[in-house]
Structure formats: C-alpha cells, structure tokens
Amino acid sequence: MNYVIDGDTNFMGIVNADRYTSFVDSDWDLDLDMLRQHVAEEMKKGNVIVWQLTSEGVEVD
C-alpha cells in the first residue's frame, strides 16, 4: 500500500484524544505563533507528537 502526501509543507501527528487540550472553536483564526506554542506545550505534556514530512522548511506568509 502506498500513500502520497502532496504539498509544499506537510505535517503528520499522533494525538492522545483523551488528554490533548483543544483550543480551536468556531471563532478561531489561524495564528501560527499561537498554534506553534500550543502544540509545543501539548508535546511537552506527552499528549501529541508532530513531525514535518518535507525538507524545505515551514513557509510563513
């Protein structure tokens, strides 16, 4: 079985759905700094692991 993930910047993650604290709701806007900080905190707690699939680096507009 082959999986293909196309795109410029791709990430995958595994989440402990019982322990991960979500912060996204209907009024949420994309704030990359807030997203990075939140994911980093959840990673420190052992609730999520995220990795980048591309070698180009993260694009910031």
N, CA, C and O atoms as CSV, one atom per row, in Angstrom:
chain,resi,resn,atom,element,x,y,z
A,1,MET,N,N,0.849,-1.163,0.000
A,1,MET,CA,C,0.000,0.000,0.000
A,1,MET,C,C,0.900,1.233,0.000
A,1,MET,O,O,1.838,1.316,0.793
A,2,ASN,N,N,0.625,2.175,-0.871
A,2,ASN,CA,C,1.400,3.410,-0.958
A,2,ASN,C,C,0.530,4.602,-0.594
A,2,ASN,O,O,-0.636,4.674,-0.983
A,3,TYR,N,N,1.098,5.525,0.145
A,3,TYR,CA,C,0.430,6.774,0.490
A,3,TYR,C,C,1.242,7.921,-0.088
A,3,TYR,O,O,2.470,7.926,0.003
A,4,VAL,N,N,0.566,8.881,-0.674
A,4,VAL,CA,C,1.228,10.055,-1.227
A,4,VAL,C,C,0.629,11.287,-0.573
A,4,VAL,O,O,-0.591,11.453,-0.541
A,5,ILE,N,N,1.489,12.148,-0.053
A,5,ILE,CA,C,1.053,13.407,0.538
A,5,ILE,C,C,1.726,14.511,-0.249
A,5,ILE,O,O,2.933,14.728,-0.133
A,6,ASP,N,N,0.936,15.209,-1.053
A,6,ASP,CA,C,1.461,16.289,-1.883
A,6,ASP,C,C,1.300,17.624,-1.179
A,6,ASP,O,O,0.366,17.814,-0.401
A,7,GLY,N,N,2.199,18.537,-1.447
A,7,GLY,CA,C,2.094,19.878,-0.890
A,7,GLY,C,C,3.466,20.455,-0.621
A,7,GLY,O,O,4.475,19.753,-0.695
A,8,ASP,N,N,3.494,21.734,-0.309
A,8,ASP,CA,C,4.754,22.417,-0.031
A,8,ASP,C,C,5.270,22.126,1.374
A,8,ASP,O,O,6.459,21.862,1.557
A,9,THR,N,N,4.394,22.172,2.354
A,9,THR,CA,C,4.763,21.938,3.746
A,9,THR,C,C,3.740,20.979,4.335
A,9,THR,O,O,2.559,21.314,4.426
A,10,ASN,N,N,4.175,19.800,4.731
A,10,ASN,CA,C,3.267,18.778,5.244
A,10,ASN,C,C,3.715,18.326,6.626
A,10,ASN,O,O,4.908,18.233,6.913
A,11,PHE,N,N,2.738,18.050,7.468
A,11,PHE,CA,C,2.987,17.559,8.813
A,11,PHE,C,C,2.088,16.364,9.073
A,11,PHE,O,O,1.015,16.243,8.483
A,12,MET,N,N,2.529,15.486,9.956
A,12,MET,CA,C,1.692,14.404,10.469
A,12,MET,C,C,1.803,14.445,11.978
A,12,MET,O,O,2.778,14.947,12.537
A,13,GLY,N,N,0.790,13.908,12.621
A,13,GLY,CA,C,0.820,13.878,14.068
A,13,GLY,C,C,0.005,12.734,14.626
A,13,GLY,O,O,-0.886,12.201,13.964
A,14,ILE,N,N,0.317,12.371,15.838
A,14,ILE,CA,C,-0.446,11.394,16.600
A,14,ILE,C,C,-0.873,12.087,17.882
A,14,ILE,O,O,-0.060,12.704,18.570
A,15,VAL,N,N,-2.158,11.979,18.197
A,15,VAL,CA,C,-2.735,12.698,19.334
A,15,VAL,C,C,-3.367,11.714,20.306
A,15,VAL,O,O,-4.049,10.775,19.895
A,16,ASN,N,N,-3.138,11.933,21.595
A,16,ASN,CA,C,-3.869,11.219,22.631
A,16,ASN,C,C,-5.174,11.987,22.839
A,16,ASN,O,O,-5.203,12.991,23.551
A,17,ALA,N,N,-6.244,11.511,22.218
A,17,ALA,CA,C,-7.520,12.230,22.233
A,17,ALA,C,C,-8.110,12.358,23.635
A,17,ALA,O,O,-8.925,13.249,23.877
A,18,ASP,N,N,-7.716,11.493,24.555
A,18,ASP,CA,C,-8.223,11.573,25.926
A,18,ASP,C,C,-7.535,12.663,26.741
A,18,ASP,O,O,-8.099,13.142,27.725
A,19,ARG,N,N,-6.319,13.065,26.345
A,19,ARG,CA,C,-5.558,14.026,27.147
A,19,ARG,C,C,-5.273,15.347,26.458
A,19,ARG,O,O,-5.016,16.347,27.129
A,20,TYR,N,N,-5.312,15.374,25.121
A,20,TYR,CA,C,-4.992,16.583,24.361
A,20,TYR,C,C,-6.026,17.669,24.637
A,20,TYR,O,O,-7.229,17.412,24.596
A,21,THR,N,N,-5.553,18.886,24.919
A,21,THR,CA,C,-6.437,20.022,25.172
A,21,THR,C,C,-6.582,20.827,23.893
A,21,THR,O,O,-5.623,21.439,23.422
A,22,SER,N,N,-7.778,20.824,23.335
A,22,SER,CA,C,-8.032,21.562,22.098
A,22,SER,C,C,-8.331,23.020,22.410
A,22,SER,O,O,-8.829,23.338,23.490
A,23,PHE,N,N,-8.028,23.906,21.468
A,23,PHE,CA,C,-8.321,25.320,21.660
A,23,PHE,C,C,-9.027,25.913,20.450
A,23,PHE,O,O,-9.341,27.103,20.444
A,24,VAL,N,N,-9.280,25.112,19.432
A,24,VAL,CA,C,-9.915,25.592,18.209
A,24,VAL,C,C,-11.428,25.542,18.390
A,24,VAL,O,O,-11.985,24.528,18.811
A,25,ASP,N,N,-12.084,26.657,18.062
A,25,ASP,CA,C,-13.539,26.697,18.089
A,25,ASP,C,C,-14.033,27.453,16.862
A,25,ASP,O,O,-13.239,27.778,15.979
A,26,SER,N,N,-15.313,27.735,16.794
A,26,SER,CA,C,-15.897,28.359,15.600
A,26,SER,C,C,-15.376,29.767,15.346
A,26,SER,O,O,-15.462,30.245,14.215
A,27,ASP,N,N,-14.840,30.452,16.356
A,27,ASP,CA,C,-14.340,31.821,16.202
A,27,ASP,C,C,-12.825,31.881,15.998
A,27,ASP,O,O,-12.262,32.975,15.945
A,28,TRP,N,N,-12.162,30.746,15.884
A,28,TRP,CA,C,-10.708,30.690,15.816
A,28,TRP,C,C,-10.195,31.155,14.465
A,28,TRP,O,O,-10.739,30.768,13.431
A,29,ASP,N,N,-9.148,31.985,14.459
A,29,ASP,CA,C,-8.430,32.393,13.257
A,29,ASP,C,C,-7.025,31.809,13.330
A,29,ASP,O,O,-6.475,31.620,14.415
A,30,LEU,N,N,-6.452,31.526,12.164
A,30,LEU,CA,C,-5.107,30.959,12.121
A,30,LEU,C,C,-4.091,31.967,12.636
A,30,LEU,O,O,-3.882,33.018,12.030
A,31,ASP,N,N,-3.471,31.643,13.742
A,31,ASP,CA,C,-2.393,32.427,14.336
A,31,ASP,C,C,-1.237,31.447,14.521
A,31,ASP,O,O,-1.219,30.675,15.480
A,32,LEU,N,N,-0.271,31.482,13.598
A,32,LEU,CA,C,0.794,30.482,13.606
A,32,LEU,C,C,1.609,30.480,14.887
A,32,LEU,O,O,2.010,29.417,15.361
A,33,ASP,N,N,1.860,31.656,15.457
A,33,ASP,CA,C,2.621,31.698,16.710
A,33,ASP,C,C,1.860,31.006,17.832
A,33,ASP,O,O,2.446,30.243,18.600
A,34,MET,N,N,0.551,31.268,17.934
A,34,MET,CA,C,-0.264,30.636,18.965
A,34,MET,C,C,-0.344,29.120,18.728
A,34,MET,O,O,-0.282,28.335,19.674
A,35,LEU,N,N,-0.482,28.721,17.465
A,35,LEU,CA,C,-0.556,27.303,17.138
A,35,LEU,C,C,0.743,26.590,17.503
A,35,LEU,O,O,0.708,25.514,18.100
A,36,ARG,N,N,1.879,27.171,17.153
A,36,ARG,CA,C,3.178,26.570,17.490
A,36,ARG,C,C,3.355,26.441,19.002
A,36,ARG,O,O,3.806,25.407,19.494
A,37,GLN,N,N,3.000,27.489,19.730
A,37,GLN,CA,C,3.139,27.467,21.187
A,37,GLN,C,C,2.244,26.389,21.794
A,37,GLN,O,O,2.670,25.643,22.676
A,38,HIS,N,N,1.008,26.312,21.319
A,38,HIS,CA,C,0.073,25.323,21.856
A,38,HIS,C,C,0.566,23.894,21.593
A,38,HIS,O,O,0.573,23.055,22.494
A,39,VAL,N,N,0.976,23.631,20.351
A,39,VAL,CA,C,1.454,22.291,20.015
A,39,VAL,C,C,2.705,21.951,20.823
A,39,VAL,O,O,2.845,20.821,21.289
A,40,ALA,N,N,3.611,22.903,20.994
A,40,ALA,CA,C,4.820,22.667,21.785
A,40,ALA,C,C,4.466,22.311,23.228
A,40,ALA,O,O,5.057,21.397,23.801
A,41,GLU,N,N,3.514,23.022,23.814
A,41,GLU,CA,C,3.098,22.730,25.193
A,41,GLU,C,C,2.471,21.340,25.293
A,41,GLU,O,O,2.750,20.599,26.236
A,42,GLU,N,N,1.632,20.989,24.331
A,42,GLU,CA,C,0.998,19.671,24.353
A,42,GLU,C,C,2.030,18.564,24.121
A,42,GLU,O,O,1.888,17.466,24.659
A,43,MET,N,N,3.070,18.846,23.323
A,43,MET,CA,C,4.141,17.865,23.129
A,43,MET,C,C,4.910,17.659,24.426
A,43,MET,O,O,5.261,16.527,24.759
A,44,LYS,N,N,5.181,18.745,25.173
A,44,LYS,CA,C,5.878,18.632,26.461
A,44,LYS,C,C,5.094,17.770,27.439
A,44,LYS,O,O,5.680,17.058,28.255
A,45,LYS,N,N,3.766,17.835,27.358
A,45,LYS,CA,C,2.894,17.045,28.232
A,45,LYS,C,C,2.766,15.595,27.761
A,45,LYS,O,O,2.216,14.757,28.476
A,46,GLY,N,N,3.271,15.296,26.562
A,46,GLY,CA,C,3.171,13.945,26.020
A,46,GLY,C,C,1.825,13.637,25.399
A,46,GLY,O,O,1.470,12.470,25.232
A,47,ASN,N,N,1.070,14.673,25.054
A,47,ASN,CA,C,-0.273,14.483,24.520
A,47,ASN,C,C,-0.327,14.426,23.002
A,47,ASN,O,O,-1.330,13.990,22.437
A,48,VAL,N,N,0.736,14.858,22.333
A,48,VAL,CA,C,0.762,14.874,20.875
A,48,VAL,C,C,2.215,14.810,20.413
A,48,VAL,O,O,3.119,15.305,21.086
A,49,ILE,N,N,2.419,14.198,19.266
A,49,ILE,CA,C,3.719,14.256,18.600
A,49,ILE,C,C,3.445,14.657,17.150
A,49,ILE,O,O,2.553,14.111,16.501
A,50,VAL,N,N,4.219,15.608,16.659
A,50,VAL,CA,C,4.038,16.131,15.304
A,50,VAL,C,C,5.395,16.154,14.626
A,50,VAL,O,O,6.398,16.507,15.247
A,51,TRP,N,N,5.431,15.779,13.360
A,51,TRP,CA,C,6.681,15.854,12.616
A,51,TRP,C,C,6.422,16.363,11.211
A,51,TRP,O,O,5.341,16.195,10.648
A,52,GLN,N,N,7.455,16.991,10.666
A,52,GLN,CA,C,7.380,17.576,9.329
A,52,GLN,C,C,7.817,16.537,8.307
A,52,GLN,O,O,8.778,15.803,8.535
A,53,LEU,N,N,7.112,16.471,7.179
A,53,LEU,CA,C,7.404,15.480,6.154
A,53,LEU,C,C,8.230,16.024,5.001
A,53,LEU,O,O,8.640,15.264,4.124
A,54,THR,N,N,8.478,17.307,4.987
A,54,THR,CA,C,9.235,17.910,3.897
A,54,THR,C,C,10.542,18.477,4.427
A,54,THR,O,O,10.675,18.750,5.620
A,55,SER,N,N,11.494,18.648,3.541
A,55,SER,CA,C,12.801,19.157,3.956
A,55,SER,C,C,12.986,20.638,3.644
A,55,SER,O,O,14.029,21.209,3.961
A,56,GLU,N,N,11.983,21.270,3.024
A,56,GLU,CA,C,12.122,22.667,2.625
A,56,GLU,C,C,11.981,23.644,3.780
A,56,GLU,O,O,12.415,24.790,3.667
A,57,GLY,N,N,11.394,23.224,4.871
A,57,GLY,CA,C,11.151,24.124,5.989
A,57,GLY,C,C,9.728,24.645,5.976
A,57,GLY,O,O,9.000,24.460,5.000
A,58,VAL,N,N,9.340,25.283,7.037
A,58,VAL,CA,C,7.986,25.804,7.178
A,58,VAL,C,C,7.895,27.150,6.493
A,58,VAL,O,O,8.715,28.038,6.726
A,59,GLU,N,N,6.889,27.292,5.646
A,59,GLU,CA,C,6.680,28.564,4.956
A,59,GLU,C,C,5.816,29.474,5.819
A,59,GLU,O,O,4.757,29.062,6.292
A,60,VAL,N,N,6.252,30.679,6.022
A,60,VAL,CA,C,5.495,31.662,6.792
A,60,VAL,C,C,5.189,32.823,5.864
A,60,VAL,O,O,6.093,33.462,5.325
A,61,ASP,N,N,3.897,33.089,5.687
A,61,ASP,CA,C,3.485,34.195,4.803
A,61,ASP,C,C,3.499,35.509,5.524
A,61,ASP,O,O,3.181,36.541,4.933
